[in-house]
Amino acid sequence: MRIEAVVDLVIFVVGILVAIAPWTFAPVCASPMRCWSTRDTETILGAVVAVLGLAAAYKAVGRT
């Protein structure tokens, strides 16, 4: 694999970790009622990073 594809796959994994973190191992706040928007925003941003990383990896593999 090309180094760009490997880096893009690492970005994909980091995006997945950011998306699931507020729901599992790194809760945003102690009180769930106060921080829904923060948790949702972090989930959306993580999902966007993951999709962009996956798309870039797919494009990098296609350039071989």
Contacts in CASP RR format, 6 or more apart in sequence:
PFRMAT RR
TARGET T0000
AUTHOR 0000-0000-0000
METHOD contacts of the structure
MODEL  1
MRIEAVVDLVIFVVGILVAIAPWTFAPVCASPMRCWSTRDTETILGAVVA
VLGLAAAYKAVGRT
1 61 0 8 1.000
2 60 0 8 1.000
2 61 0 8 1.000
2 63 0 8 1.000
2 64 0 8 1.000
4 56 0 8 1.000
4 60 0 8 1.000
5 57 0 8 1.000
5 60 0 8 1.000
5 61 0 8 1.000
8 53 0 8 1.000
8 54 0 8 1.000
8 56 0 8 1.000
8 57 0 8 1.000
8 60 0 8 1.000
9 53 0 8 1.000
9 57 0 8 1.000
11 49 0 8 1.000
11 52 0 8 1.000
11 53 0 8 1.000
11 56 0 8 1.000
11 57 0 8 1.000
12 50 0 8 1.000
12 53 0 8 1.000
12 54 0 8 1.000
12 57 0 8 1.000
14 49 0 8 1.000
15 46 0 8 1.000
15 47 0 8 1.000
15 49 0 8 1.000
15 50 0 8 1.000
15 53 0 8 1.000
16 46 0 8 1.000
16 50 0 8 1.000
18 42 0 8 1.000
18 45 0 8 1.000
18 46 0 8 1.000
18 49 0 8 1.000
18 50 0 8 1.000
19 42 0 8 1.000
19 43 0 8 1.000
19 45 0 8 1.000
19 46 0 8 1.000
19 47 0 8 1.000
19 49 0 8 1.000
19 50 0 8 1.000
20 43 0 8 1.000
21 42 0 8 1.000
22 28 0 8 1.000
22 38 0 8 1.000
22 39 0 8 1.000
22 42 0 8 1.000
22 43 0 8 1.000
23 39 0 8 1.000
23 43 0 8 1.000
27 39 0 8 1.000
28 35 0 8 1.000
28 38 0 8 1.000
28 39 0 8 1.000
28 42 0 8 1.000
29 35 0 8 1.000
29 38 0 8 1.000
END
